[in-house]
Amino acid sequence: MKRVLCVVATFAACCLSSLGAAESALAEGDLVAICGDSITEQKDYSVDIEDYLLMCQPADHLQAAQFGWGGETAPGFLARMANDTLRFHPTVATTCYGMNDGGYAPLTPERARQYHDSELAIVQAFKQAGVRLIVVGSPGCVDSQTFRGKPDQAVMYNQTLAQLGDIARQVASAEGVAFADVHAAMMTAMEKAKASLGKDHQFAGGDGVHPGRNGHLAMAYAFLKALGCDGSIGTISVDLAASTAEATSGHKILSCAHGEVQVLSARYPFCFSGNPAQSTTRSAISFLPFNQDLNRLMLVVSHPGAERISVTWGAATKTFTAAALAQGINLAAEFLDNPFVPYFADVESHVRGQQIYETPLVKNYIHNLSQYIDLLPAEKATWTHLADLGIEQEQALRTAAVHAVVPVTHRLVLTAVK
């Protein structure tokens, strides 16, 4: 054990902050490759990331694709990344390995070294391929109750995952790329969730390894932060006395009169769903600073003419003090059931359909393309053409998801409370 800690301590010695020295911002037209093991192949945190990129729009014309593979380790991805991922020409990449690399046991020096060397080689291969922004993610966590049904086993393996996370951080620091502390985000949220909802509340899934939607939102949170997303969805400013309003980029004021403001928004707030007592995204936001850090659609009201103002947005009404409105309230956090929810769900259905298509395309065809060519070398052109057609279809599905983001007309009604 001392040898393991020595290896990990050496790897962790150069740890810096969660963002590396490299450019840490998304740019217009980026394609983000989301790479990982079976947790990525679940297509939940990867869907959350793509949802955010398309609808919350941290940069223009963003797209994403997922490359999850069940049971995979960092060495496994390294061996297939040139064939399976780089042929899509991503400009941004996120990785999330370690859950399987740790062997579900205390970390050994050999496993630590193999993980370090593979993570380093992955980053370098992405760089050589021209990937501009790379985020090395730590592995997540296992559930403190459901993992093997033994809390002491969960403590053991979460220690291993934390040590692997330190190695991932060191690689990111040494290579000047970004780091996403997925493990810390999940552990913190899980501890808060279980303290509030009971120790049997599932956060990393019924098998203790594959998270529920709550755990996946924590993963997406860590990656979006590491991608440099600042969380500003927009600000709507209303002067009630003058019956005027203005909005920041992504939003357009259509009308403002008698306390009613009509807005056309191309940029959506992130929306949540599910029972807040279960393993859902709506549950997770009680234990994550997602709205605060990544999801701020602000309403600022001046000259209200009363000490308290009721705000109606969609079917919901809430009352706020004039002082709170002068500072600004976060509509996305205050109104979970809001006019964007059905539009958000429609875009997400396109995103999920796209990512469902990507798994068999990559795993069943592209990954085996060289074997098909070896079997029938005279048909190489045909096999290659079929692969190109599959990629064209994947691109068409990505484009359809982009086009599903349509401007939303919504209305705010502000009324003095006497």
Stockholm file with secondary structure:
# STOCKHOLM 1.0

chainA/1-418         MKRVLCVVATFAACCLSSLGAAESALAEGDLVAICGDSITEQKDYSVDIEDYLLMCQPADHLQAAQFGWGGETAPGFLARMANDTLRFHPTVATTCYGMNDGGYAPLTPERARQYHDSELAIVQAFKQAGVRLIVVGSPGCVDSQTFRGKPDQAVMYNQTLAQLGDIARQVASAEGVAFADVHAAMMTAMEKAKASLGKDHQFAGGDGVHPGRNGHLAMAYAFLKALGCDGSIGTISVDLAASTAEATSGHKILSCAHGEVQVLSARYPFCFSGNPAQSTTRSAISFLPFNQDLNRLMLVVSHPGAERISVTWGAATKTFTAAALAQGINLAAEFLDNPFVPYFADVESHVRGQQIYETPLVKNYIHNLSQYIDLLPAEKATWTHLADLGIEQEQALRTAAVHAVVPVTHRLVLTAVK
#=GR chainA/1-418 SS CHHHHHHHHHHHTTCCCSSCSSCCSCCTTCEEEEEESHHHHTCSHHHHHHHIIIIICSSTTCEEEEEECTTCCHHHHHHHHHHHTGGGCCSEEEEECCTTTTTTSSCCHHHHHHHHHHHHHHHHHHHHTTCCEEEEECCCCCCTTTGGGCHHHHHHHHHHHHHHHHHHHHHHHHHTCEEECHHHHHHHHHHHHHHHHCTTCCSSCTTSSSCCHHHHHHHHHHHHHHTTCCCEEEEEEEETTTTEEEECTTEEEEEEETTEEEEEESSCCCCCCSCTTSSSHHHHTTSSCHHHHHCEEEEEEECCSSSEEEEEETTEEEEEEHHHHHHCEEHHHHCSSCTTHHHHHHHHHHHHHHHHHHHHIIIIIGGGHHHHHHHSGGGHHHHHHHHHHHHHHHHHHHHHHHHTCCCEEEEEEEEECC
#=GC SS_cons         CHHHHHHHHHHHTTCCCSSCSSCCSCCTTCEEEEEESHHHHTCSHHHHHHHIIIIICSSTTCEEEEEECTTCCHHHHHHHHHHHTGGGCCSEEEEECCTTTTTTSSCCHHHHHHHHHHHHHHHHHHHHTTCCEEEEECCCCCCTTTGGGCHHHHHHHHHHHHHHHHHHHHHHHHHTCEEECHHHHHHHHHHHHHHHHCTTCCSSCTTSSSCCHHHHHHHHHHHHHHTTCCCEEEEEEEETTTTEEEECTTEEEEEEETTEEEEEESSCCCCCCSCTTSSSHHHHTTSSCHHHHHCEEEEEEECCSSSEEEEEETTEEEEEEHHHHHHCEEHHHHCSSCTTHHHHHHHHHHHHHHHHHHHHIIIIIGGGHHHHHHHSGGGHHHHHHHHHHHHHHHHHHHHHHHHTCCCEEEEEEEEECC
//
